[in-house]
Amino acid sequence: MDFQNIEKLPSPPGVAVKLLELFGVPEVCLDDLNKVISADTTLTARIIKYANSPVYARRHNANSLNQAITMLGANGVKIIALTFSLIDAKSTNESKSFDFDNFWAASLATAVAAKKIYGDSGNNPDTGFLTGMMLNVGQLALYCNATEQYTEAMGDRFVYDLELIKIEKDVFQQDRYSLGAEVLRAWHFPEQTVQALKHYSDSNNQNTFDNQAISLASKMAYVILSESPAYEFVETITADLAVLLGISVDETEHFFSVAMQEYSEIASILSYECPERKSLKEIELEAKVKMLEMSMDLHVTNAQVTKENDELKDIAFVDPLTQLGNRRNYDSTASTELARCGRLKRSFGLLVLDIDHFKHVNDSLGHAAGDEVLKGVAKKVLSSLRSYDQVFRYGGEEFAVILPEVESGLSEKIAERLRAAIESSEFNYAGEKISVTISIGGYVCHETDILELDEIFQHADEALYEAKRSGRNRCIVLSEQKQDKPTPANPVSAITGTPPMSPDQHASPR
């Protein structure tokens, strides 16, 4: 397909066009940037929300666009504003066969993964983000130009299915990346990004860092979004990531967790449906279980497969580092316990714990030290709970505690006991004594409340965010007051903990 014949290219919205003009200005004036973004109220709100997201976990929130620009930096704001703006662009094509939300979700996941790979390897993370974000724009051009033909070729595949790349070449004799480079040039994108796509389509450049990084980011996006990636695919990504970044296979777990967190935060801002946040190990185990199920008739007897599946499923419900129940275990157990409390007209409490400044522990002492802290915190929390309370490693440095049949006052005492227990503990690694604190958010649902588990978690997570925003090392527990009618009353909260620490204290690896 000749690019010159394409007549239905998607066009970037006006705000995106103006932002692209600013990419050509080396020292862009912040006032000019503010003026362009503030013309779009939705975009402005998203930028401020992004600056305040837990990804950055800043001590003070941005209350205005000016403050958000200052926090994120001019180049960072240009890139994320351009991303949000392009995602809102609507196609003039009325066909609904191409899921634009899925397309941009995959682009965003690729961008976040590329940003992390570039940053961890000492390269410019903004370059990685922008290249990853626009990597598949040629696919968009193919669809908009030959909608019926592309729809037929795509079949029932997801728009981010990697098999589509080969299909496109067979059907259109066109490489989406070289076409994408032409699209970006027509949109007046920075020449660096145009060349990145052009080189990506060149088979002679496959061994360069840029191509390896972007290829790996694209595969990571598929793993993030796919419900059931193949086991060999996940295993290969883990190995390739370790080689490219010069890290251990175990350290890829933390890498994936950080990338997944940032993707979830941005997807939430855009109101995209976020995939379940799973660790790379959990995804790999799930894929292995599925592989065993598919190979049952070929390799082993039914009895052997059943036994191996049961063992793998047990592993898949336990966090291998802390030996606590994992996210999947939490989802299952919490749903069952909430239903039980509902039937018996009993209260149900949930605490969400997060280790303060855990990234600093990893960065200053290494991930092995961070692992020891995670294991120590898990053990201390478990020993500080009632015998029928249950604690899970929800993901990364975050834990969830189920408190069945607990009243508000008791939940506050339990939360404060956990906070104090961690604050007074020391964890040892290679002769180094490490002290950390935790922030806790909680929510108590009484028997008169009609709430889903996701709503309860959201309330507890909001309380956790407020505990961190207001200084960390503190507990905030929200509750709905009992009442005769099923309509919830206004939430009340209890706040406990130490006063906010100084910035110097925050900088400590404690």
Helices and strands as residue ranges (DSSP letters): G 3-5, H 14-23, H 30-38, H 41-51, H 65-72, H 74-87, H 100-120, H 125-134, H 137-145, H 147-154, H 163-172, H 176-186, H 191-200, G 203-205, H 209-225, H 231-245, H 251-269, H 280-294, H 296-299, H 302-316, H 327-343, E 348-355, H 358-365, H 367-383, E 390-395, E 398-404, H 408-423, E 427-429, E 432-434, E 438-445, H 453-469, E 474-479, E 492-497, H 503-507
